[in-house]
Amino acid sequence: MDRRLLDAAQAGKVEDLHQLLRENPLVLHTTALASAENPLHISSISGHVDFVKELIRLKPDFIKELNQDGFSPIHMAAANGRQEVVMELLKFDWKLCHLEGRDEKTPLHCAAMKGKVNVVQVILSACKECIEDVTVQKETALHLAVKNSQYEAVRVLVEKVREMKREDVIEFLLGDATIPGSGVTEVNLMNKTGLTALDVLLIFPSEAGDREIKEILHSAGAKRAQDIAFPPASFGTQNHARLNRTTTVETCSMQPNNLVNYFRFHRGRDAPGEVRSALLVIAVLVATATYQVGLSPPGGVWQDNSGTNQSNSTATNKAHFAGQSIFSTLGIISYGIFVLFNSIGFSVSLYIISILTSKFPMHFELQICLLAMFFTYNTAIITISPVNLKIFLIVLTSILPLIVSLVATWVREYVKKITKLAADMVNRIS
């Protein structure tokens, strides 16, 4: 894109646009060929309504073009809360409410995710039916608003759902089934994984607005997927089949005689935040245990120096020095195996801590702490080890942090392929 055209779009200077067109009447056409992002994307984000109007008049094809991220100008304007720009684009074509971008997101989805209530109201005023649109994940705007803890957006969407009492909307949401209540239907609509808006809120907790959103959903009749009773005719649909499977698993897991299955992680029942906290506690415990065992190996360390020219009481023992592991003088191979697996456990636990705390506040400082702990562990292990093992341990403890993540990723992918292959073979045989 011409730099002068980009600057004009960012500043909203219509006069500069006209000057560029006088110099090169095809500047807008060449821009469309040279870049995935056109000036209408830029001016829509910036909120320059006059510039947007002029671009629509000069090159209306820009309206439906997607940028490199897969979004059109109205998607960008909706996500950034540019109400007047959205209104201007909808004046040109109200069907832009249904325009799909990346992951089949519509402008309403983008506005709901970002909590742009003014844009949500404008879009719903232009086209109420767009509240029925779903993403590739089968999530409505209400699901996305709840998922992103956008309290005001949830309130507006729920109110709009209550107003929708048209029979054709009910049929669209329910298929052939008929469940009393118009507004409650959309609130309890399930996404691709068989979760309602209330399920999403409980599974993906956030800090702000959760209590208010939960109260709004409850007042609108929201329920969890496992609490929704469907008529027999509706159990042929994909969502309901998933719900049956989920409910069956949870029911079985509540049997007191099957404690292993009860305490096992169940996707859709256990919150990811709680799982992360549990993994973090386990990783810290493993790191603490392996660090302590590494510094104080079984048998302790020698408190004196010894050589082959010592008295008869020690002549039969191998030479050792103060601070060396007693275990290493009794069996060097056993000691090497012990250090190898203890170091693997220590490295993996630090890797898990680093992953689970990524994007935390002061994460960089925490990384420094983990790195310092790793170096002190390496130094201690090398110090208490016999001379003929030092080089091996230096190499081992140096490369472990590099290969842990690679090996973990490789093993995980390999297990997935093996599992998938075994499942395919079972399906073919059956």
N, C-alpha and C positions, 0 to 999 in steps of 0.2 A: 504494500500500500504506500502511495505517495506520502512522504512525511508531512507535507503541508496540508494534505487532506486529513491526515490523522490529527494534526494539531487543531484544524478547523472543527472537526467533529468533537474533540475533547472540550474545546472552548465554546462550542455552539455558535460560531461566527458564520452566519449565512452569507454575508458579503464576501468572505474569503472563498466560500464554496462557489459563488458565482464567478469570482475572478479566475479560479482554477478552470471552470467550465469554459470561460472565454479563451483561455490559453490552450486548453485541450478539451474539446467537446466530448471526447470518449474517455475521459478520466474515470468516470464511474464504471464503465464497461471493462476497462483494463484492470481496475481494482478487483472486480469480481473474478477475473481469471488468475490474478497474481496471488491472492490471499483468501483463506477460508473465512476470515473475519472482515466484514464490510463496515463502512462508516456508520451504518444504522445501529450496529451493535454498540459501537463506542458512544454515540450520542444518546442511545437508550439508557446505557449505564449511567451516563453523566446527567441525564434528566433534562436535556435541552429540547423542549417541546417544539419550538419554531424550526430548529434544524431538522428534527424528526419529520415535521410536516413537509418541509421542502424536499427531503430525500424521498418520502413516500410519493410525492408528486412527480419527481424526476425519474425515480427508479423503483417502482412498486415491487419488483421481483426481490428486492433486498429483504422484504418482510418475512418470508418463509425460509430464508437461507440459514443454515446452521453453521456455527463457528467450529473451530477445531475441537472444542469440548462437547459439541453436540447440542448446542442450545441456540434458539432463535433470538432476535431482538426482544420479543415480548417476554420470553423466559428471563432474559437478563434484567429487563425493567421490573418484572414482577419480583424477582429475588432481591432486588435492591430498593424496593419500595417506591419506585417512580410511578406514582398514581396517575399523573397527568399524561405521561407517555403511554401508559397502558390504555387509558381512555381514548387517546388519539389513535392508537393502533386498532382498537376494537371498533372505532367509528369506521375505519376503512373496511374491516371484515370481522364481524362478531364471531365467526367460526374459528378465529384464532384461539379462542378459549380451549378448543380441543386439539390444538397443534401439539404434536408429540415431539419431544426432544430425546436426549439420551435416557436410556432405561424407560422409555415411553412416558416420561414425566411431562405434564402439561404446565402451563403458567400457574394454574391454581396450586398444583403440587409444590412448585418452587416458592410461591408466596407463603403457603402454609408452613413449609419447613423452616423458613426464615422468620415467621411470625409477623409478616407484613399485613396487618389486619386491614388497613385501608385498601390495599390491592385486592385482598380476598373479597371484601365487600363489593368492590367495583366489578370483579369478574363474575361473582354470583348474581349481581344485579343484571349483568348482560346476558348471562346464560346459567340458569339454575341447574340444568342437566349436567353441567361439567363436574358437579359434585360426585357423580357416579363413575367418573373416569378413574381407572386404576393404572398403576405402573406395571412394569414387567414382573415385579414381585407381588402383583395383585394387591397393592396397598392403595387405599383411597387417601384423599387429602387429610381426612380426619386421623387415619392411622399415622401419617407422617407428622402431623402437628403434635399428636400425643408422644410419638417417639422422640421428638426434638424438644419436648417440654415447652411448647408455645401456648401458654395459658389463654391469652386473648383470642388466638386463632381457633383454639378448640371451642371456646364459648361461642364465637360467631358461627362456626360450622354446625355445632349442635343446634343452635337456634334456627338455622336455615333448614336443617333436617326436620325439625319439628313442623316447620311450615309446609313441607312437601307432603301433600295428601292426595296426590294424583294416583290413580289406579295403575297407569302404565309404569310409573316409577316403582311402585310396589312389586309389580310383576317382574320388572327387570331385576330387582334385588333378590326376589325370592324364587324366581323360576315358576314352577307350577304349584308350589306350596303356598298356603295362605295362613299367615300368622297375624293375629290381631295387633293393631298399633302401627302407625306409619313411621313416626320418628324413631322408634326403638329399633326398627329393622336395619337402618343404615348404621346405627351405632354399633350393632352386633354383627355387622358384616365381617367375614373372616378374610385374611390375606392368604397367600399361596401356601403358607406353612400351617394354616388352620388356627391362626391366632386372631382374637378380636382386639379392638383398640385398648380395652382394659387389660388384656393379657400382655400387650406390648408395654403398657405403662408399668406393670408389676415386674416384668422380666428385665426391662431395661430402665432401672431407676435412675433418677437424676436428682440434683439438689433443689432446683428452683421450680416452684409451681406444681409439684407432684400432688400435694394434698388438694389444692384447688381443682386441678384437672380430674382427680379421682372423684371429687364431690360432684362435679358437672356431669361426668359420665354416669355416676350412680343415679343422679336425678333424672337423667334421660333414659334410664332403664338399661344401662350397659351391664353386660354379664361376661364372665369368663367362658371360654369355648366349652369347657367341660360341664358347665352349668346350663347350657342351652339344650332344650329338648326339641328335637326335630321330628316331624311326622315321618312315618315309614317311607313315604314316596320319595322323600328328599335324600335318602341315604345312598342313592346311586351316584351322587355328585362327588367330585374329587375332594372338595374341602371336607365334606361330611365323612368320607372314608378316612381321611387323615385324622379327623376328630375322633372317630371310633378307635383307631389304632392308639392314639395318644391316651384316650380315656381308659382303654383296656390295660395299657402299660401301667398307668398310675394306679388303677384299681388293684392290679396284681401286686404292685410294689407295696401296697398297704397291708398285705397279709403278714401277720406276725411271725409265721413259720418261715418266711423267706427274708431274713434280715439282710442278706447280702444284696439282694435286688432292691430292697427298700433304701439302703444307704448309698446305692450306686447313683452316679450322676445321671439325671434325666433331662434331656434337652426340652425346653418348654416349661419345665417345672422349677428348675433351679436357676436362680439369677446369676448371670455371668460375673457380677461384682462380688458375690459371695464366693463363687468358685475361685476367682482370682485371689481373694483374701486368704482362702484356705491353702492354695498353692504357694502363696508367698510365705505363709507360716511354715509350711513343710520345707520349703527351700532354705529358709533361715535356719531351721533346726538341723538339716543335713549339713549346711555349711559350717555351723557351730561344731557339730560332732566330728566331722572329718578334719577340721582345722585343729581341734584339740587332740585327736588321735595322732595326727601328723606330727605335732610338737611333742607329744608324750607317747611314743610307740609302746607296744606291749613289752614288759620287762624293764622299761625305763632306760636310762643311759648310764654309761660308766662314769664313776666319780674320780678315777685316777688314770694315769698313763701306765702302760704295761708293754714289755717287750719279751722276746724269746730268751733273753739272758737273765730273767728274773729268778727268784727262788723256786724250789721244787714245787711249792704249792701253786704256783702260777705258770710254771714252765709248760705245762700241758695245754694251756689256753693260748688262743691266737692273740697276736699283738693288738692292742687297742689303745685308744687315747681318751682322755676325759671329755665327756660330752657326746661320745659316739653311742649309737644305739646298741644295746646289748643284743637285741634281736638280730641285728645284721651280722654280728660275730658268730652267732650260733648257726645261722643258715642264710647265706647271702641270696640264694634263689628265692626262698620263701619271703625274705624281706623285700626283694625287688617286686615280687607279685603283690605283696601287701601295699607298697608305696604306689604302684601302678593303679590299682583299683581305688585306693583312697584318694589319689589325685584326680582320677576321673570323676568320682563323686563330688569332690570339692569344686572342680571346674564347672561341672554341669549345674550345680546348685547356684554358683555365681552367675552363670549364663541365664538361668531361669529368673533370678532376682532382677537382672538387668532388663530382661524382656518385660516382666510384669510391671516394672516401675517406669517404663518408657513414657515420655511426655508428662511425667510427674514434675511438680515444682522442684527446683534444685536438682534435677536429674544429673546434670553435669558434675556437680559436687559429689553425688552419690557414686557416679562412675569412678571418680578419683579414689574414693574410699575403697571400692571393690578392687580396683587395680593395686592400691597399696597393700591391701590384705593378701592379694594373690602373690605379690612379690615377697612379702614377709614369710608366707607359707613356703615358697620356693627356697628362700634363703635358709630357713630352718631345716627343711628336708635335706638339702645338700650338705649342711653343716654336720648333721648327726649321722650321715651316711658314710660308709667306708670309702677309701680313696678309689678303688677299682669300680665303684658304681657312680661316682660323681658326674662323669661325662654323660653317661646314659640318663641320669636324672635331670641334668641341665637341659639336655635336648628334649626329654619327655615333658617336663614342666613348661618349657618354652612354647612348644607347638600345640599343647592341649587346648588353650583358648582359641586357637585358629581353627582347629579341626572339629571341635565340639559341635558348633552350629552347623557346619557342613555335613558332618556325619548324621546329626539328628534329622536334618532336612532330607538327606538321602534315604535313611532308614524309613522315615515316615512315608515318603513317596513310594518306596519299594513295597512296604506293607500294604498300602492302598491298592497297588497294582495286583499283588498276590491275592488280596481279599476279593477284588473285583473279578479276577480270573477264576477263583474258586467258585464264586457265586454264579458266574456265567456257565461254568461246567455243571453245577448242580441244576441250573435251570434247563440246560440242554438234556440232561439225563432224565429229569422229571417231565 
